[in-house]
Amino acid sequence: MSESILPEQVFKLAKRVVEENTKAGRKIVLAESCTGGLVAAAITEIAGSSAVLDRSFVTYSNEAKQVDLGVPSDIIEAFGAVSIATAFAMAKGALDRSNADVAVAISGIAGPGGGSDLKPVGTVVFARAIRSEEEPMADERLFEGENRAGVRRQATLVALELLLP
């Protein structure tokens, strides 16, 4: 019997995140959209996660991104919810509204609908902001050939990787 409701790969990586951030004395905050709290769920599957996870924001709607994280509406209007600019603003907003040292933000198109030629299903953007650094980092990935569950699982794994010290 597994020690987690999560896939083994996700569980093992979440365990590393908790262990390594505990050792580093780092607190983390999450701003999740397309993953709907899966990254936070993975982290809280691990005993001792309370030493690491400060809080998590699930901001699925554009309004939630604006109200809960302070993402300016002009960024969403100009670049869309699934954009590097929005992910940057989500990560910065999460960091500003927490006691964490590092924030990771995720926004994407999990499908099966919602994609376009410019942003096909499977497009996911990530941003990481560290309190001691001025500029957040961001990345855009395309998880081609994945169904909705696959896109969300892959996005969760990437976000967990970004949380490693």
Backbone hydrogen bonds, N-H to C=O, Kabsch-Sander energy under -0.5 kcal/mol:
donor,donor_aa,acceptor,acceptor_aa,energy
11,F,7,P,-2.5
12,K,8,E,-2.9
13,L,9,Q,-1.8
14,A,10,V,-2.6
15,K,11,F,-2.3
16,R,12,K,-1.9
17,V,13,L,-2.4
18,V,14,A,-2.5
19,E,15,K,-2.8
20,E,16,R,-3.2
21,N,17,V,-2.2
22,T,18,V,-2.1
23,K,19,E,-2.2
24,A,20,E,-1.8
25,G,21,N,-0.8
25,G,22,T,-0.8
26,R,21,N,-2.5
28,I,52,V,-2.9
29,V,102,V,-2.0
30,L,55,R,-1.4
31,A,104,V,-2.3
32,E,57,F,-3.2
33,S,106,I,-1.0
36,G,33,S,-1.8
38,L,35,T,-1.9
41,A,37,G,-2.6
42,A,38,L,-2.4
43,I,39,V,-2.2
44,T,40,A,-2.7
45,E,41,A,-0.7
45,E,42,A,-0.7
46,I,43,I,-1.6
49,S,46,I,-1.7
51,A,48,G,-1.7
52,V,49,S,-1.9
53,L,49,S,-2.8
54,D,28,I,-3.0
54,D,52,V,-0.6
55,R,28,I,-0.9
57,F,30,L,-2.8
58,V,56,S,-0.5
59,T,32,E,-2.4
59,T,57,F,-0.8
60,Y,58,V,-0.7
65,K,61,S,-1.9
66,Q,62,N,-2.0
67,V,63,E,-3.2
68,D,64,A,-2.5
69,L,64,A,-0.8
69,L,65,K,-0.9
70,G,66,Q,-1.0
71,V,65,K,-2.0
75,I,72,P,-1.0
76,I,72,P,-1.4
77,E,73,S,-2.9
78,A,74,D,-2.1
79,F,75,I,-2.8
80,G,75,I,-0.6
80,G,76,I,-1.7
83,S,81,A,-1.1
87,A,83,S,-2.5
88,F,84,I,-2.8
89,A,85,A,-2.2
90,M,86,T,-2.6
91,A,87,A,-2.6
92,K,88,F,-2.7
93,G,89,A,-2.5
94,A,90,M,-2.4
95,L,91,A,-2.3
96,D,92,K,-2.7
97,R,93,G,-1.3
98,S,95,L,-1.4
101,D,27,K,-2.4
102,V,27,K,-1.6
103,A,129,A,-3.0
104,V,29,V,-1.8
105,A,127,A,-2.7
106,I,31,A,-2.4
107,S,125,V,-2.1
109,I,123,T,-2.7
110,A,108,G,-0.6
116,S,119,K,-1.9
122,G,109,I,-3.4
123,T,120,P,-1.8
124,V,141,R,-2.8
125,V,107,S,-3.4
126,F,139,D,-2.8
127,A,105,A,-1.8
128,R,137,M,-2.7
129,A,103,A,-2.3
131,R,101,D,-2.8
133,E,130,I,-2.3
137,M,128,R,-2.5
139,D,126,F,-2.2
141,R,124,V,-3.2
143,F,122,G,-2.5
143,F,141,R,-0.5
144,E,142,L,-1.3
146,E,143,F,-1.0
151,V,147,N,-2.7
152,R,148,R,-2.3
153,R,149,A,-2.5
154,Q,150,G,-2.8
155,A,151,V,-2.5
156,T,152,R,-2.0
157,L,153,R,-2.1
158,V,154,Q,-2.3
159,A,155,A,-2.5
160,L,156,T,-2.4
161,E,157,L,-2.3
162,L,158,V,-2.1
163,L,159,A,-0.9
163,L,160,L,-0.9
164,L,161,E,-1.5
